[in-house]
């Protein structure tokens, strides 16, 4: 036999699961325990005291009721009774002995006992018989035990014999049905995870802080719930709608107080920052809640299983009630038994009594009462399950009572679990909702961020860039620390991969800020901050993956001078970029677009009147339509790089104010159109490098104002004489081609200062080259040159000479006459430098400040 504790263990669940047990489940659990006790009590009584006592029904009993018996045939004796009547009865049992069961009408002592003889005491015996009552049955003790057991199984109703076991089985089934959803593997893991997260959310210091701030913002209702402080300061929330920039008050340090909601008092921290450990735990909770929601909202298995087990319990209640109620009247104290064992006993009918009948009937009525109460609770549970849609849960009340208006509604199993928790305590779901709010998460990130990135730490990250400006680069943070805006002397601010960047009104303190970089950082600005940026910002870099990342306020910065847009902009999304808004950029001078355009957006002409530089860097996408360029009349610098152009676009020839043209990294093979450049009177710089140009047409002579010509990384094999007719040419770069000869006409370029012919096939340097006395840079590396003429000493202004990668045996000593040349500007192999005379080495090793000190 098992104990009550062993059976009750079926009803045990983890203590933390109690928050998912509404009052009806708890009440049904207690009812199940009471029913278990009824079953065990009834079973114990049945095993220890349950028995049936039977006596035979004699044929002459009817007559004996009207006429007292005068013979021993009809006398009852107490021999066979199990109830016994003291010592006298026992004595009489022994004196009568046993009798054959086949002659019930003959006294047993007279028929078989040899000791029975009439004596002189017969008169006394007659008097004794006359005084005693009852009838003889002539049955011995073993026969009475036999018939009692026989009639226990034949005369008693089956329910009387198996009542304890039925109650036990039914109760176990009800207990299992009540807690099956806690044990089923596919639901147990979700419930365990939910309870674990819910407990951590409830106890998290961040939850307490968030609710305490909400309590401070509420008016009369929450004032009645604040205890322990007579007066509290008022606070203003820092949260605002994310869609529109608006001014907000910085967070104020809050005093400690206690928050009460019919629960034990919870102490609120007296400072706005959390411990680093608490902050990290809260961040982890936000991530856990996000993943758990995504996992649980996909199915409604927990809801269906709970409904299913409730329906099973309801049908079980109806079944038990229907068949149990019929057996109440069958339980009786007296029973008639016909065992059909006359050949063994001598009697055909017995009248029996069941000593447990009254107790059993009371237990059965009690059990029926309990099961009725249990059933009505099951019906109420079904009513609750179908009265409202439990697969949807709204945080509307929490949103109204708190500043977290963005808490989303949930569905399916997530919603059902929250409904169950509400039956335990609604404060749990309120605290849980804090971790579903993005506003709450952003507040936590902001507090943790400000705690980690102090003013001193930010000051250590400030550096000076190539323009000698103070620059701060913040990378992959959860937001922009408040202390950044205390760096009032900052010139350049770079924000990269900060998805929740917000620029507050404090940026107006940064009076030196003129350049801002937003790399994959769709920053939001408050109204005051926007006003400051609109009036003071001069240069803006925006790097993005999708056009939606470009903040709308970018197109409203009226004093912006330079705008750099770097991201994916194909022809289908041109309109999405909002270029029509560029008309507000009234002072924009430089527009740099690095993307994958197939045409120049027509709306770019909105900035044509004041735009002086346009740069388009494609990623290799062919730029097909350039008609919009014709309207860019004031553009002085134009760069079309990596646009897969095969010829020089005709639209360029209309740009009368163009001074510099850069067509780098295209697929240009011929430049016959260069004759049209004669109309571009102001063109001074032409960059056709990194293309596939084979030759230079003689019509290049018409571009008389050209000062810089870049033709490196092409397929040129020679330099035509027409190139050397460009008298104003100062820079000529023909590096990395296949040129074998430097024409003697190079001496005509008297203004040439920079000549680059690295990476070609030149073998001999003409003496005419050294007549270009204004040369400052001469790059001759990676050719086939065998010697350097002594006339190199005529280049008095030479500061950079590259000779590395040739076949030179020695360097001329006349290098010492190049007064501005120093060892740092001489690019040669070490062994060649060692061939110079010692006095030349000393000159080359001198400090560069000496010649300038001498007035050179």
VOGU-3710 file (C-alpha; in Angstrom, 3 decimals, decimal comma):
1> xxxxxxxxxx> 0,000/0,000/0,000  1,382/3,411/-0,921  1,342/6,377/1,404  -0,545/9,649/1,061  2,720/11,491/0,455  3,506/9,266/-2,531  0,131/9,897/-4,118  0,218/13,629/-3,317  3,562/13,903/-5,118  1,621/13,654/-8,386
11> xxxxxxxxxx> 0,171/17,025/-7,518  3,546/18,620/-6,790  4,871/21,307/-9,130  7,832/23,610/-8,898  7,221/26,395/-6,391  7,886/29,006/-9,065  4,987/27,650/-11,134  2,473/28,887/-8,574  2,192/32,170/-10,471  0,533/30,183/-13,269
21> xxxxxxxxxx> -1,997/28,591/-10,893  -5,204/30,673/-10,731  -7,492/30,379/-7,749  -9,614/27,669/-9,355  -6,606/25,432/-10,002  -5,411/25,910/-6,437  -8,898/25,141/-5,077  -9,172/22,032/-7,254  -5,783/20,867/-6,001  -6,987/21,107/-2,430
31> xxxxxxxxxx> -10,196/19,279/-3,337  -8,100/16,541/-4,932  -6,099/16,198/-1,711  -9,326/15,885/0,324  -10,603/13,241/-2,098  -7,326/11,390/-1,699  -7,793/11,435/2,045  -11,339/10,106/1,645  -10,075/7,267/-0,548  -7,266/6,340/1,821
41> xxxxxxxxxx> -9,496/6,561/4,905  -12,145/4,394/3,278  -9,515/1,913/2,135  -7,981/1,721/5,589  -11,387/1,121/7,216  -12,198/-1,516/4,639  -8,976/-3,422/5,190  -9,199/-3,351/8,993  -12,909/-3,434/9,935  -15,026/-4,231/6,903
51> xxxxxxxxxx> -16,924/-7,521/7,342  -20,302/-9,171/6,844  -22,165/-11,237/9,499  -24,736/-13,754/8,195  -27,316/-16,045/9,820  -29,387/-18,711/8,083  -33,086/-18,105/7,526  -35,005/-21,134/8,930  -38,225/-22,401/7,380  -40,159/-22,305/10,648
61> xxxxxxxxxx> -39,297/-18,760/11,474  -42,699/-17,597/10,400  -44,528/-19,838/12,862  -42,138/-19,135/15,634  -43,160/-15,557/15,636  -46,681/-16,411/16,896  -46,001/-19,559/18,994  -42,971/-20,011/21,263  -41,011/-23,130/20,560  -41,298/-25,979/23,039
71> xxxxxxxxxx> -38,705/-28,229/21,453  -35,069/-27,876/20,669  -35,664/-27,926/16,911  -36,551/-24,295/16,524  -34,238/-22,910/19,153  -31,514/-20,497/18,034  -28,133/-20,970/19,482  -25,183/-18,643/19,497  -22,709/-21,226/18,287  -22,412/-19,909/14,742
81> xxxxxxxxxx> -22,639/-16,176/15,456  -19,583/-14,054/15,103  -20,879/-11,377/17,394  -20,543/-13,536/20,552  -22,312/-12,866/23,879  -19,734/-13,324/26,594  -18,445/-16,295/28,493  -21,865/-17,952/28,948  -22,392/-18,102/25,228  -18,969/-19,625/24,729
91> xxxxxxxxxx> -19,720/-22,224/27,373  -22,923/-23,179/25,641  -21,153/-23,513/22,366  -18,796/-26,109/23,784  -21,591/-28,085/25,547  -23,600/-28,479/22,347  -20,691/-29,698/20,271  -21,123/-30,030/16,500  -23,927/-31,597/14,530  -24,309/-32,983/10,985
101> xxxxxxxxxx> -25,680/-30,419/8,616  -27,988/-32,922/6,889  -30,490/-33,140/9,833  -31,252/-29,580/10,755  -34,448/-30,514/12,683  -32,689/-32,879/15,074  -30,704/-31,378/17,911  -27,003/-31,854/17,387  -26,366/-33,083/20,979  -29,116/-35,665/20,842
111> xxxxxxxxxx> -28,157/-37,108/17,482  -24,419/-37,531/17,741  -23,102/-36,767/21,177  -22,436/-39,939/23,234  -22,164/-37,802/26,323  -25,732/-36,635/26,141  -27,867/-38,630/28,581  -30,825/-37,645/30,731  -29,842/-37,230/34,337  -31,437/-36,106/37,470
121> xxxxxxxxxx> -30,535/-32,578/36,502  -32,810/-32,621/33,414  -35,237/-30,360/35,158  -32,567/-27,722/35,498  -31,710/-28,025/31,833  -35,318/-27,518/30,840  -35,444/-24,424/32,950  -32,263/-23,162/31,303  -33,689/-23,721/27,799  -36,881/-22,038/28,751
131> xxxxxxxxxx> -34,935/-18,992/29,935  -32,696/-18,727/26,754  -33,930/-17,160/23,440  -33,088/-17,830/19,749  -32,997/-20,808/17,477  -30,417/-23,476/16,829  -28,759/-23,518/13,417  -26,577/-26,544/13,941  -23,635/-24,756/12,135  -20,117/-24,743/13,463
141> xxxxxxxxxx> -17,672/-21,765/13,482  -15,844/-22,648/10,248  -19,139/-22,877/8,380  -20,122/-19,425/9,583  -16,746/-18,002/8,472  -17,221/-19,632/5,085  -20,724/-18,298/4,554  -19,705/-14,807/5,742  -16,981/-14,620/3,117  -19,224/-16,113/0,464
151> xxxxxxxxxx> -22,000/-13,610/1,121  -19,510/-10,695/1,265  -18,795/-11,235/-2,392  -22,306/-12,267/-3,459  -24,689/-10,115/-1,436  -22,816/-6,780/-1,243  -23,027/-4,379/-4,242  -19,723/-4,110/-6,108  -19,488/-0,392/-5,398  -19,436/-1,041/-1,647
161> xxxxxxxxxx> -16,419/-3,294/-2,067  -14,404/-1,138/-4,520  -15,392/2,383/-3,465  -11,943/3,343/-2,007  -10,091/2,136/-5,076  -12,416/3,923/-7,491  -12,066/7,182/-5,584  -8,288/6,806/-5,591  -8,109/6,112/-9,333  -10,470/8,967/-10,233
171> xxxxxxxxxx> -8,559/11,401/-8,022  -5,215/10,434/-9,532  -6,646/10,985/-13,019  -7,931/14,426/-12,006  -4,577/15,356/-10,481  -2,690/14,277/-13,590  -5,151/16,177/-15,796  -4,702/19,333/-13,742  -0,908/19,402/-13,990  -0,243/17,725/-17,327
181> xxxxxxxxxx> 0,639/21,016/-19,036  3,441/21,476/-16,498  4,858/18,010/-17,309  4,411/17,727/-21,088  7,873/18,268/-22,662  6,799/20,619/-25,462  5,060/22,961/-23,034  7,150/22,392/-19,911  10,248/23,969/-21,474  8,344/27,085/-22,554
191> xxxxxxxxxx> 6,657/27,439/-19,168  9,928/26,982/-17,317  11,607/29,585/-19,511  8,697/31,997/-19,089  8,614/31,661/-15,307  12,385/32,106/-15,114  12,321/35,290/-17,215  9,251/36,618/-15,408  10,899/36,180/-12,023  14,043/37,978/-13,159
201> xxxxxxxxxx> 11,989/40,802/-14,668  10,013/41,164/-11,447  13,140/41,381/-9,302  15,254/43,454/-11,694  16,359/46,837/-10,296  15,657/48,315/-13,713  11,978/47,326/-13,452  11,730/49,012/-10,079  13,418/52,132/-11,403  11,246/52,313/-14,521
211> xxxxxxxxxx> 8,005/51,914/-12,554  9,139/54,412/-9,938  9,752/57,031/-12,622  6,317/56,283/-14,022  4,855/56,649/-10,561  6,442/60,074/-10,243  4,902/61,162/-13,523  1,378/60,124/-12,542  -0,835/62,585/-10,677  -3,406/62,013/-7,945
221> xxxxxxxxxx> -3,820/58,259/-8,319  -0,162/57,434/-7,786  0,273/60,065/-5,078  -2,000/57,993/-2,856  0,269/54,983/-3,413  3,472/56,745/-2,411  4,442/56,251/1,238  7,412/56,991/3,360  7,939/60,548/2,065  5,886/63,656/2,735
231> xxxxxxxxxx> 6,983/65,539/-0,350  8,575/64,374/-3,569  10,062/66,362/-6,449  8,387/66,292/-9,819  10,219/64,862/-12,767  9,935/65,241/-16,493  10,270/62,224/-18,772  13,058/62,257/-21,320  11,139/60,041/-23,721  9,482/61,490/-26,780
241> xxxxxxxxxx> 7,890/60,278/-29,945  10,547/58,867/-32,208  8,981/60,187/-35,380  9,461/63,913/-34,801  12,275/65,813/-33,072  11,151/67,754/-30,047  12,852/69,406/-27,149  13,052/67,494/-23,897  14,403/68,106/-20,443  17,510/66,131/-19,424
251> xxxxxxxxxx> 16,997/63,481/-16,805  17,076/64,776/-13,243  18,478/62,792/-10,332  15,614/61,355/-8,328  15,329/61,018/-4,576  14,710/57,664/-2,934  11,161/56,655/-2,119  8,994/53,576/-1,766  6,467/52,356/-4,283  3,424/50,483/-3,020
261> xxxxxxxxxx> 0,845/48,528/-4,997  -0,776/46,288/-2,401  2,588/44,544/-2,189  5,610/44,775/0,102  7,420/48,073/-0,201  10,174/48,153/-2,803  13,063/50,499/-2,258  13,896/52,624/-5,311  17,520/53,569/-5,932  18,358/57,124/-5,077
271> xxxxxxxxxx> 20,494/57,634/-8,174  19,605/57,486/-11,827  22,457/55,199/-12,829  22,452/51,473/-12,205  25,362/49,354/-11,180  27,236/47,985/-14,162  26,241/44,453/-13,233  22,549/45,353/-12,904  22,678/47,208/-16,194  24,211/44,257/-18,023
281> xxxxxxxxxx> 21,646/41,886/-16,509  18,813/44,163/-17,609  20,231/44,311/-21,145  20,396/40,520/-21,207  16,773/40,356/-20,028  15,641/42,576/-22,890  17,311/40,214/-25,341  15,856/37,114/-23,642  12,347/38,576/-23,653  12,681/39,477/-27,338
291> xxxxxxxxxx> 13,757/35,955/-28,302  11,206/34,283/-26,030  8,404/36,344/-27,517  9,434/35,420/-31,051  9,559/31,735/-30,057  6,302/31,475/-28,089  4,072/33,696/-30,215  4,412/31,285/-33,111  2,139/28,626/-31,570  -0,816/28,149/-29,223
301> xxxxxxxxxx> 0,034/24,652/-27,941  -0,031/25,659/-24,261  -3,481/27,213/-24,630  -4,884/24,165/-26,440  -3,398/21,771/-23,917  -4,860/23,676/-20,965  -8,284/23,805/-22,615  -8,030/20,099/-23,417  -7,192/19,049/-19,869  -10,004/21,235/-18,505
311> xxxxxxxxxx> -12,501/19,565/-20,863  -11,228/16,134/-19,788  -11,761/17,025/-16,125  -15,261/18,279/-16,889  -16,249/15,055/-18,668  -14,656/13,070/-15,874  -16,788/14,935/-13,338  -19,972/14,250/-15,303  -19,089/10,568/-15,675  -18,310/10,116/-11,951
321> xxxxxxxxxx> -21,457/11,940/-10,889  -23,734/9,955/-13,201  -22,736/6,473/-12,088  -21,958/7,291/-8,438  -25,329/8,844/-7,660  -27,082/5,575/-8,580  -25,202/3,643/-5,914  -26,106/5,790/-2,927  -29,364/3,912/-2,314  -27,799/0,495/-2,890
331> xxxxxxxxxx> -25,636/0,813/0,202  -27,645/-0,857/3,036  -26,974/-2,390/6,422  -29,050/-5,595/5,773  -28,718/-7,894/2,780  -30,325/-11,243/1,741  -27,810/-13,812/0,508  -28,556/-16,942/-1,560  -25,139/-18,584/-1,937  -26,411/-21,905/-3,424
341> xxxxxxxxxx> -24,207/-23,985/-1,132  -27,005/-26,007/0,506  -25,024/-29,220/-0,010  -22,326/-27,768/2,241  -24,314/-25,790/4,766  -27,815/-27,143/4,696  -29,462/-23,733/4,257  -30,452/-21,880/1,110  -30,924/-18,332/2,331  -29,047/-16,129/4,756
351> xxxxxxxxxx> -29,692/-12,707/6,200  -26,508/-10,611/6,453  -25,459/-7,317/7,985  -22,652/-4,988/6,652  -20,995/-3,196/9,551  -19,418/-0,487/7,274  -22,633/0,424/5,508  -23,422/3,604/7,408  -19,844/4,876/7,319  -19,511/4,010/3,647
361> xxxxxxxxxx> -22,700/5,859/2,796  -21,524/8,979/4,580  -18,167/8,849/2,770  -19,926/8,378/-0,565  -22,155/11,402/0,023  -19,094/13,426/1,018  -17,280/12,302/-2,106  -20,241/13,232/-4,300  -20,328/16,653/-2,673  -16,630/17,169/-3,313
371> xxxxxxxxxx> -16,865/16,021/-6,903  -19,816/18,356/-7,484  -17,838/21,319/-6,214  -14,908/20,190/-8,357  -17,156/19,937/-11,396  -18,689/23,368/-10,944  -15,182/24,851/-10,768  -14,323/23,049/-14,008  -17,389/24,572/-15,639  -16,366/28,011/-14,408
381> xxxxxxxxxx> -12,882/27,438/-15,842  -14,377/26,609/-19,235  -16,523/29,710/-19,025  -13,428/31,818/-18,315  -11,486/30,169/-21,121  -14,104/30,975/-23,758  -15,510/34,217/-22,338  -12,651/36,373/-23,637  -10,031/35,755/-26,355  -7,147/34,473/-24,265
391> xxxxxxxxxx> -4,854/34,236/-27,280  -4,631/38,026/-27,332  -3,234/40,190/-24,559  -3,308/43,964/-24,511  -1,077/46,178/-22,388  -3,476/49,095/-22,890  -3,864/49,709/-19,173  -0,107/49,602/-18,622  0,421/51,996/-21,506  -2,088/54,427/-20,020
401> xxxxxxxxxx> -0,559/54,279/-16,549  3,087/54,520/-17,629  5,288/56,487/-19,964  5,940/53,376/-22,062  3,318/53,894/-24,710  5,063/51,585/-27,163  4,524/48,297/-25,266  3,156/45,956/-27,959  0,209/43,621/-27,617  1,064/39,914/-27,717
411> xxxxxxxxxx> -0,739/36,811/-28,937  -1,017/33,016/-28,787  0,770/31,211/-25,942  2,558/34,362/-24,808  -0,798/36,103/-24,333  -2,317/33,078/-22,559  0,547/32,848/-20,079  0,161/36,538/-19,238  -3,595/36,056/-18,694  -2,798/33,223/-16,280
421> xxxxxxxxxx> -0,275/35,388/-14,451  -2,882/38,146/-14,104  -5,059/35,743/-12,120  -2,199/35,472/-9,647  -1,050/39,115/-9,551  -1,380/41,781/-12,255  1,793/43,483/-11,052  3,795/40,701/-12,696  2,560/41,534/-16,198  3,023/45,244/-15,524
431> xxxxxxxxxx> 6,655/44,683/-14,599  7,084/42,260/-17,491  5,759/44,878/-19,914  8,699/47,128/-19,065  10,957/44,669/-20,899  8,739/44,672/-23,980  9,085/48,426/-24,461  11,685/49,815/-26,827  11,464/53,129/-25,001  12,398/51,384/-21,771
441> xxxxxxxxxx> 15,264/49,570/-23,476  16,526/52,810/-24,956  16,404/54,469/-21,540  18,426/51,642/-20,067  20,977/51,877/-22,850  21,188/55,608/-22,367  21,795/55,323/-18,634  24,384/52,543/-19,040  26,061/54,408/-21,871  26,393/57,627/-19,890
451> xxxxxxxxxx> 27,709/55,671/-16,930  30,420/54,034/-19,064  31,402/56,931/-21,356  32,316/59,761/-19,038  33,707/63,122/-20,096  37,250/62,067/-19,174  37,041/58,876/-21,227  35,704/60,733/-24,259  38,432/63,339/-23,964  41,010/60,549/-24,273
461> xxxxxxxxxx> 39,487/59,470/-27,608  39,735/62,927/-29,180  42,460/63,124/-31,847  43,655/65,511/-34,532  43,015/64,623/-38,164  44,986/65,473/-41,312  43,456/68,955/-41,372  44,645/69,533/-37,802  41,092/69,543/-36,489  39,945/67,963/-33,243
471> xxxxxxxxxx> 38,018/64,834/-34,138  35,996/62,279/-32,133  35,021/58,941/-33,676  32,385/56,831/-31,867  31,878/53,318/-33,196  29,176/50,707/-32,504  27,665/52,209/-29,367  24,078/51,888/-28,227  23,640/55,645/-28,429  25,437/58,962/-28,200
481> xxxxxxxxxx> 26,762/59,660/-24,674  25,573/62,933/-23,149  29,131/63,877/-22,267  29,964/64,190/-25,979  28,114/67,471/-26,104  30,288/68,869/-23,328  33,312/68,754/-25,670  32,726/72,308/-26,788  36,021/72,616/-28,698  35,323/69,630/-30,975
491> xxxxxxxxxx> 35,530/70,318/-34,728  34,577/66,949/-36,255  32,146/64,358/-34,839  31,949/60,889/-36,425  29,102/58,548/-35,448  29,338/55,070/-36,957  26,989/52,103/-36,549  24,916/53,738/-33,815  21,333/52,801/-34,738  19,675/54,659/-31,869
501> xxxxxxxxxx> 21,624/57,903/-32,095  19,806/60,952/-30,790  21,161/64,469/-30,931  19,785/66,562/-28,056  19,616/70,301/-27,576  22,974/70,227/-25,754  24,739/70,115/-29,100  24,233/73,867/-29,268  27,169/74,101/-26,800  29,551/72,779/-29,474
511> xxxxxxxxxx> 30,113/76,110/-31,186  33,202/74,846/-33,057  31,429/71,869/-34,618  31,261/72,223/-38,395  31,654/68,675/-39,697  29,424/65,692/-38,882  29,726/62,077/-40,086  26,760/59,695/-39,908  27,904/56,224/-40,985  24,969/53,809/-40,909
521> xxxxxxxxxx> 23,532/56,021/-38,219  19,992/57,332/-38,864  20,248/59,961/-36,147  17,216/61,722/-34,743  17,488/65,330/-33,636  15,444/67,469/-31,309  14,040/70,733/-32,603  16,567/72,919/-30,810  19,426/70,708/-31,992  18,141/70,884/-35,557
531> xxxxxxxxxx> 18,049/74,661/-35,440  21,665/74,715/-34,324  22,807/72,266/-37,021  20,870/74,138/-39,683  22,709/77,351/-38,907  26,220/76,075/-38,023  26,917/72,790/-39,806  29,089/73,160/-42,910  30,052/69,606/-43,901  27,969/66,432/-43,599
541> xxxxxxxxxx> 28,886/62,826/-44,484  26,030/60,296/-44,655  26,896/56,649/-45,280  23,956/54,277/-45,589  22,799/50,900/-46,864  19,262/51,924/-47,751  17,905/55,349/-48,550  15,559/55,090/-45,572  18,598/55,548/-43,322  19,122/59,090/-44,584
551> xxxxxxxxxx> 17,565/61,396/-41,989  14,936/63,709/-43,452  16,429/66,728/-41,686  19,572/66,417/-43,830  17,795/68,090/-46,743  16,837/71,103/-44,627  20,313/72,243/-43,567  20,259/75,572/-45,395  23,828/76,609/-44,463  25,411/73,307/-45,475
561> xxxxxxxxxx> 28,414/73,699/-47,783  29,437/70,089/-48,448  27,226/66,982/-48,634  28,600/63,452/-49,054  26,085/60,666/-49,761  27,585/57,169/-49,766  25,257/54,206/-50,225  22,991/52,151/-52,458  21,035/54,383/-54,855  19,951/52,694/-58,047
571> xxxxxxxxxx> 17,729/54,242/-60,665  14,527/52,800/-59,215  15,155/54,428/-55,868  16,300/57,834/-57,067  13,000/59,404/-56,156  13,162/57,919/-52,690  16,329/59,776/-51,910  14,339/62,966/-51,710  16,668/64,943/-53,964  13,874/67,365/-54,630
581> xxxxxxxxxx> 14,521/68,619/-51,137  18,012/69,707/-52,108  16,534/72,999/-53,179  16,586/73,962/-49,498  20,379/73,587/-49,459  20,869/77,096/-50,740  24,558/77,330/-49,905  25,638/73,857/-51,007  28,899/74,012/-52,945  30,080/70,396/-53,049
591> xxxxxxxxxx> 27,907/67,342/-53,699  29,581/63,949/-53,504  27,528/60,848/-54,416  29,122/57,415/-54,150  26,557/54,884/-55,293  25,391/52,729/-58,193  23,494/55,237/-60,332  22,490/54,520/-63,906  21,588/58,132/-64,543  22,173/61,463/-62,913
601> xxxxxxxxxx> 18,973/62,364/-61,044  17,222/65,284/-62,763  16,450/66,944/-59,430  20,120/67,499/-58,843  19,731/70,631/-60,924  17,959/72,216/-57,949  21,388/73,036/-56,573  22,867/73,947/-59,984  22,962/77,725/-59,429  25,419/77,492/-56,538
611> xxxxxxxxxx> 27,033/74,028/-56,906  30,727/74,266/-57,801  31,829/70,622/-57,439  29,985/67,438/-58,368  31,477/64,014/-57,688  29,827/60,759/-58,765  31,605/57,536/-57,821  29,820/54,455/-59,145  30,601/50,913/-58,113  31,002/49,821/-61,738
621> xxxxxxxxxx> 27,404/50,393/-62,777  27,262/51,960/-66,193  26,151/55,575/-66,121  23,938/55,924/-69,173  22,075/59,233/-68,915  24,006/62,431/-68,263  21,751/65,038/-69,830  21,256/66,701/-66,464  24,894/67,787/-66,569  24,078/70,416/-69,196
631> xxxxxxxxxx> 22,250/72,454/-66,606  25,179/72,449/-64,175  26,580/75,643/-65,674  28,459/76,775/-62,578  30,225/73,505/-61,835  33,986/74,038/-61,728  35,019/70,493/-60,748  33,416/67,333/-62,136  34,378/63,764/-61,251  32,756/60,752/-62,913
641> xxxxxxxxxx> 34,704/57,792/-61,570  34,119/54,087/-62,161  31,032/54,770/-64,286  31,948/52,423/-67,155  32,088/55,313/-69,642  33,460/54,379/-73,068  33,758/57,912/-74,445  33,890/61,395/-73,034  30,232/62,449/-72,455  29,101/65,255/-74,779
651> xxxxxxxxxx> 27,129/66,874/-71,948  30,441/67,889/-70,407  31,240/70,223/-73,286  28,419/72,535/-72,209  30,000/73,245/-68,830  31,622/76,549/-69,687  32,902/77,142/-66,143  34,506/73,705/-65,808  38,075/73,897/-64,527  38,835/70,295/-63,573
661> xxxxxxxxxx> 37,539/67,073/-65,137  38,263/63,656/-63,642  37,172/60,548/-65,581  39,168/58,019/-63,591  38,551/54,236/-63,748  36,261/54,074/-66,766  36,493/52,170/-70,059  37,479/55,027/-72,356  39,457/53,839/-75,407  39,572/56,944/-77,547
671> xxxxxxxxxx> 39,524/60,635/-76,744  38,884/62,096/-80,178  36,211/64,282/-78,579  38,950/66,183/-76,803  38,819/68,786/-79,540  35,549/69,993/-78,081  37,390/70,979/-74,926  38,537/74,082/-76,781  35,197/75,606/-75,790  36,008/75,076/-72,133
681> xxxxxxxxxx> 38,254/78,094/-71,762  38,707/77,584/-68,030  39,651/73,906/-68,132  43,080/73,567/-66,518  43,120/69,965/-65,220  42,238/66,865/-67,213  42,422/63,445/-65,537  41,946/60,480/-67,850  43,902/57,964/-65,788  43,013/54,312/-65,253
691> xxxxxxxxxx> 41,299/53,884/-68,621  42,124/52,050/-71,877  43,396/54,938/-74,004  45,761/53,853/-76,791  46,838/57,204/-78,245  46,545/60,914/-77,702  45,033/62,856/-80,628  46,847/65,869/-81,996  43,722/67,961/-81,347  44,804/68,200/-77,737
701> xxxxxxxxxx> 46,735/71,292/-78,765  43,426/73,195/-78,785  43,151/72,857/-75,018  45,651/75,643/-74,573  44,924/76,452/-70,925  45,598/72,929/-69,711  47,989/72,901/-66,747  47,650/69,293/-65,507  47,275/66,201/-67,645  46,939/62,758/-66,039
711> xxxxxxxxxx> 47,143/59,781/-68,426  48,627/57,118/-66,145  47,509/53,483/-66,203  46,444/53,469/-69,837  47,823/51,725/-72,932  49,912/54,508/-74,465  52,990/53,531/-76,443  54,194/56,995/-77,356  53,821/60,661/-76,551  52,821/62,798/-79,560
721> xxxxxxxxxx> 54,496/66,126/-80,128  51,129/67,823/-79,713  51,295/67,256/-75,991  54,411/69,394/-75,718  52,685/72,339/-77,360  50,719/72,896/-74,151  52,906/75,736/-72,901  51,014/76,114/-69,602  51,392/72,468/-68,640  52,822/72,124/-65,128
731> xxxxxxxxxx> 52,055/68,490/-64,381  52,305/65,558/-66,791  51,632/62,032/-65,513  52,048/59,162/-68,012  53,049/56,487/-65,506  52,369/52,799/-66,057  51,964/52,783/-69,814  54,194/51,267/-72,517  56,163/54,358/-73,529  59,702/53,632/-74,708
741> xxxxxxxxxx> 60,945/57,088/-75,739  60,692/60,526/-74,175  60,464/62,964/-77,140  63,035/65,738/-77,388  60,141/68,237/-77,650  59,730/67,943/-73,924  62,082/70,867/-73,582  59,242/73,068/-74,831  57,431/72,601/-71,528  59,275/75,346/-69,680
751> xxxxxxxxxx> 56,605/75,529/-66,992  56,670/71,795/-66,260  57,120/71,164/-62,549  56,018/67,539/-62,129  56,826/64,791/-64,631  55,829/61,179/-63,862  56,810/58,404/-66,260  57,240/55,542/-63,778  56,490/52,009/-64,935  57,222/52,361/-68,639
761> xxxxxxxxxx> 59,954/51,109/-71,038  62,238/54,132/-71,218  65,912/53,301/-71,793  67,512/56,679/-72,434  66,873/60,067/-70,886  67,154/62,855/-73,472  69,299/65,841/-72,550  66,375/68,092/-73,482  64,544/66,809/-70,407  66,934/68,684/-68,153
771> xxxxxxxxxx> 66,111/71,974/-69,843  62,861/71,956/-67,910  64,579/73,771/-65,106  61,414/74,278/-63,093  61,016/70,568/-62,431  60,414/69,772/-58,794  59,318/66,165/-59,140  60,837/63,690/-61,562  59,598/60,084/-61,341  61,643/57,695/-63,516
781> xxxxxxxxxx> 61,318/54,473/-61,530  60,676/50,990/-62,922  62,006/51,631/-66,400  65,063/50,366/-68,328  67,336/53,363/-67,792  71,029/52,529/-67,655  72,530/55,921/-66,788  71,635/59,365/-65,518  73,147/62,285/-67,443  75,270/64,768/-65,530
791> xxxxxxxxxx> 72,924/67,504/-66,690  70,574/66,468/-63,890  72,451/69,014/-61,809  70,716/71,772/-63,794  67,428/71,013/-62,007  68,027/73,395/-59,137  64,426/73,234/-57,886  64,268/69,439/-57,848  62,964/68,072/-54,518  61,916/64,547/-55,501
801> xxxxxxxxxx> 63,776/62,158/-57,765  62,710/58,541/-58,188  65,152/56,176/-59,881  64,452/52,879/-58,161  63,829/49,818/-60,332  66,165/50,673/-63,204  69,501/49,313/-64,497  71,680/52,149/-63,243  75,274/51,386/-62,166  76,089/54,670/-60,500
811> xxxxxxxxxx> 74,658/58,071/-59,694  76,182/61,244/-61,103  78,047/63,471/-58,679  76,199/66,442/-60,099  73,227/65,496/-57,894  74,962/67,609/-55,303  74,099/70,681/-57,369  70,385/70,082/-56,839  70,265/72,356/-53,855  66,748/71,377/-52,740
821> xxxxxxxxxx> 67,199/67,645/-53,118  67,717/65,662/-49,927  68,147/62,001/-49,181  64,483/61,656/-48,225  63,465/62,842/-51,699  65,920/60,585/-53,512  64,311/57,188/-54,119  67,110/54,780/-55,149  68,606/51,512/-54,002  70,989/51,755/-51,069
831> xxxxxxxxxx> 74,000/50,498/-53,020  73,509/53,245/-55,626  73,453/55,906/-52,959  76,760/54,579/-51,683  78,349/55,222/-55,103  78,065/58,980/-54,577  81,085/60,902/-53,356  81,176/61,584/-49,644  80,802/65,348/-50,068  77,628/64,789/-52,144
841> xxxxxxxxxx> 76,290/62,473/-49,477  76,892/65,145/-46,888  74,953/67,683/-48,977  72,040/65,261/-49,423  72,043/64,447/-45,726  71,828/68,098/-44,714  68,779/69,502/-43,011  66,218/70,903/-45,434  66,076/74,137/-43,465  69,647/75,140/-44,421
851> xxxxxx> 68,990/76,077/-48,072  65,977/78,073/-47,097  68,041/79,828/-44,505  70,412/80,869/-47,267  67,570/82,409/-49,201  67,118/79,712/-51,781
//
